[in-house]
Amino acid sequence: LSGWAVRVRDLMDGRRQVMSFLLPGDLIGHCDHQRAVTVSSVMALSEVRLCVAPAADAAEALAEAYAVSRAYDEAYLLA
């Protein structure tokens, strides 16, 4: 809802790699897998206010928006 955060990955040598910046409106940690694997962490860069995202089955358009968001996240991380 407000604030800035950053998605980071801790490297083996102790350094931290910034994967992406998260702004109001971005989905954080939204995953459909029952046994999800964590490959990054999220850190607040400022005071952050968030809310729980509605379930995808609440509306067809919402499920589609979540799918598009996941596809963009995956494409960005793979690039």
N, C-alpha and C positions, 0 to 999 in steps of 0.2 A: 504494500500500500504506500509505503514511503521509505526513503533512505537508499543507501548504496551498499552493495555487498560484492564480494568477489569469490569466484570458484577457483580453488587452488589445488595443486597436487604436490605433495611432499616427495622430493627426490631422495634417492639412496644416500647421496653425499650430504644431506642436510639442507640443501637449497629448496626453495619453494618456487614452483612454476605457476604463473597466473594463467588460467585457462580462459576465463571470461569475466566480464563485469556484469552484475545483475542490478537491474533498475526496477522501479515500481512497475508492476504489471507482468514481470517475468515469473515463470513457474520455477520453483525451487524444489528439487527432490521428488517430483511427481513421477511415480513408477508403477507400472501395472504388474510387475513380476512379484511373485510371492517370495522368492529367494534372491532378491536383488543383490548385486555386488557393488560396493562403493569404490569408486576410482578417484574421487575428489572430495574435498571438503568445502564448505561455504563459510566465509568469515565476513563479519559486518565491518564496513569501512566508516559508517556513520551510525547513528541511531536508526534502527530498522523496525518498522511496524509491518506485520504480515498477518495473513488470515489463511485458514484452511480452504483449499480449493474445493468447489462443489464436485460431487461425484460425476463421472463421465456419463452415467446413465440418466442424469437429470434432464438432458436435452441432446438431441442428435447433433445439433450445431456445436455444442460444447465438446462432445466426444471427438468430432472432427477437428476442432481447434487444438485439443490436446494431442491428437495424432500428428498434426502439422508441426506443433511445437517440438515434439519428440524427434521428428524427422530433421528439423533444422538443427537441434542440439547435436544429434548424431553426426550430421554432415559437417558441422563446424568442428567437432572434436576429431573427426577422422581426417580433416584437412590439415 
